């Protein structure tokens, strides 16, 4: 198990994760910044002011206010609506690297997700629940929305994942691994799919292979 401090992880460490499928988790020092940001999001979600991505719709629906009791549904629908990738699944080594990069991104404390979202990815890496992520579908604009949505879907028990080499529904994979789907809170769906961890993982894999 590799413990990571965001902003200090070397390429050599990332290559170890890629080559050896080494599980990784964030150092405990990242906990307070992550939770501090999550508290800010929770306050915004409970307030009257419209804050984009927290209690509003997305894109052209940015001015549409969402009721507090509907924010969980909003985030779930955001994930499922972006699960539109196609093609062969991304290999496990790149998928695990992508998940690790997502941990590093969220560990900076700027995504507004709760620590339990980070723990879900860490536990999936440790126990071998690997989301099935189609290799085509990202345009890069606003991030790797489709690939990251497939990753997030597995975290909430939707979509598919592999466990012990067998492809199955993610709900079944989580159950076999002793895990449960999480329910996304305000902004957490957005925090999971905004980012370039799919593109970065593929670029790093190319770099690591070029070194050899």
N, C-alpha and C positions, 0 to 999 in steps of 0.2 A: 504494500500500500504506500503510495506517494502522497505526502502532505504538501499542499501548494499554497504559497502566498502570492496573491495576484500582483502582477508587476515585476516579479522576481524570477519567474519560471524560465529556465533556459531551453534552447532548442534541443540540447542533449536530453533533457528530461522528457520533452515532448516526443522525441524519437523513441525513447524507451517505452513510453506509453503506446506508441504506434506499433513498434516492432514486437513487443512482448505482451501486449494487451494487459499491461499493468494497471490495476485499479488505482484511481486517484481521488483525493478528497481535499477540501479546503482546510487550511489551518484555522484553528479556533479564533485567531485574531480577526478574521473576517466577519465574525458573527455580529458584533455590535454595529458596524457600519451598515450591514445588510438589514438588520432589524430596525435601525434608525430610519432608513429610507422607507421601509414597510410601514412604519408608524405614520410617516408623512402622508403616504398614499391612503391609509385608513382614515386619517382625519379629513382628507380631501373628499373621499368617497362619502363620508357622513355629512359633509357640508352642503350648503345650498348652491354654492357657485359651481358652474359647469367647468370641469377640468378635463381636457381632451384625453381620451383613452382610459379614464378612470370612471367617470359617470356620464359619458357621452357616447354617441355612435362614432364611427370611424369614417375617414375620407369625407365624402359629401354629406354624411350624417353627423358631422362634428358638432353641429349646433343642436342636435337632438338630445335632450336630457334623458338619462336612464335612471329609473327609480332604484334606491339602494337595494331593495330586495331582488332586483333583476340583474345585478352586476355579475353574479356567478354565471348565470345563463349567458350573459353577453360575452364573457371570456371564453366559455366553452364553445359557443357558436362561432366565435372568431377563429378558434383553432380548427374546428371541423370544416369550416368553409374554405380554409386554405389548404386542406389536405387534398391537393389536386396534382401531385407529382405522378410521373409515368416512368416506365423503363425498368431495367434491372435494379434490384436493391443495391444500395451502397455496401461495399464489403465491411465486415465487422471492424477491421482495424481502423478504417476511416471514420466509421460511425462512432466508435469509442473515443477517437481523437476529437471529433466534433463535439461530443457530449462534455469532454474534459475542457475544451475551449469555452463552452457555454458556462461551465462552473467558474472559470477564471473571470469571465465577463461579468457575471452576476455578483461575484464575490467582491467587486469593487464598491458595491453599495450604491450604485446609481440606477439600478433597474427597478427598484421598488417592490421586489418580490420578498415573500417571507422566507425564513431559513428552511422551513419544511419543504419548499420547492427545491432548494439546493440539496437537501437530504435525500429527496426522491431520486435525483440523478445519481448521487453518490451510491445509494443502495442498489440501484439498477446496475451500475458499473461493477460493484463488488459482487453481486449475486448472479451476474450474467444475463440480465434481461435487456436485450438489445433491440431497439426499435427497428422496424422494417422501413427504410427510407428510400423511396424511388430516387434514382440517380439523375433524373431530368425533371425540370420544372421550376428552377430558380432563374429569375431574370436579374437578380442582384439589387434591383431598386428597392429601397427601404429595407434591404437585407434579404437573407435567404428565406423568404416567407414560407414557401411550400415545404422545403425539406425540414425546416425547424418545426413547422406545424405537425408533420408526421412524428417527429420526436416527442413533441408535447402531447400529442394524442395518446401515445403509448403510456405516458405518465398518468393520464386521467382514465385509463382503461378503455380507450377507443383505438381503432386501428389494429395493427399487427406488430408482433415482436417475435424474436427467436429466444428460446430458452433451452440450454443444453443441446444446441444444434438443430432444434425442431422449430419450425415456423408455426405460429398459432395466433389466436386473438391475444391482444395485449392483456386483457383482463385475466385470461387463463394463465398467461406467462407470469404476471405479477403474483397471482395466487400460488402457483407452483413454487415461486421463489420466497413465499412468505411475506409478500408485500401487498399493500392495498392501493387502489387508485386514489389520487388526491383530488380535491375540489379546488379549483382555481379561485382566488380572491380578486379584488379590483386590480386591474392593470397587469395581472400576472400572465395572462395569455399574450398580451402585447409585449411584455418583457421577455417572454420565451421566444417569440418569433422574430422580433427585431434584432438584427445582428447578422454577421457574415461568417458564422462559425463553420457552415458547410463549405463555403468557398475557401476559407482559410485552411480547413482540414485537408481539402484536396490539393491546395497549393503546397502545404507542408509535406504531404505524402510525396508529391513530385520532387520537392527539394531533397527529402531524405533518400529517395531512390536514386536521385542524381548523384548524391555523395558517393554512392557505391558503384 
